[in-house]
Amino acid sequence: MKKLLIAGNWKMNLSLSEATQLLKTLNQQAHTFVNQVAVFPPGVYLSLAQSLLRDTPLQWGAQDVSAHADGAYTGEISARMLADLGCKYVIIGHSERRQYHRETDELVLEKCKAAQQSRLTPIICIGETATERKDGLTFDIVRQQLSPFLTPYSIPLLTHCIIAYEPVWAIGTGLTATPEIAQDVHLAIRQAIAAHHATTAKTIKILYGGSVKPDNAASLFSMPDIDGGLIGGASLSADSFMALCRLSIS
Ligand code: PGA
């Protein structure tokens, strides 16, 4: 059986009581999950995740991290703080951060270094917009977003990273890439990495994200180069998220 990573990105959603309820439900049902599962609540709920999930196989992480180690950076959260809260992962370069906070490929690299210094596993998000896809630029865009990592100096960082391919046109829109489209891009990502480091290309997990739901997940996750999913909307409901956590792909 293929062991998927199911990562639930809550984004800026849920009240404190809703977050508590969802975490408690996941805690109670964790023994029924067949996949590796991680949740990414807003930063203010990470300590709650730590106290409610600490004795379960479930993992948690943050939706962003500062590129700086510490200091006068109002509003930022450092990797060390996240590690102290038991985070295993951190999402970096989500398209919403790139779009609304002008995060660049170079900043993504800096955040990745900061995360790894505190032993967090970065989940690096890449993906093209609808216009870029229409213009036939999908492969160029994902390669460009990966390019800061594809140098002799930075390629070792990827050994301890996860990639999430999230076509921007599929995020929160209900439009999902077909399994074949997603597979083609995942394979291209692996090939781009293979040109620099063959072992990392083989072992790196590449998640798909963009309107993944229980009814479209099986065909996506059956593709050979898709190792799991970064789930937004469907991670906010216990029923739909748990259906993904229990999905077994042979
Ligand atoms: P979505 O979000 O599942 O709601 O499309 C995915 C993501 O942005 O990570």
Residues whose N, C-alpha, C, O or C-beta is under 5 A from the ligand:
A	BS01	PGA	N9 A170 I171 G172 T173 G209 G210 S211 V212 L230 I231 G232 G233 A234
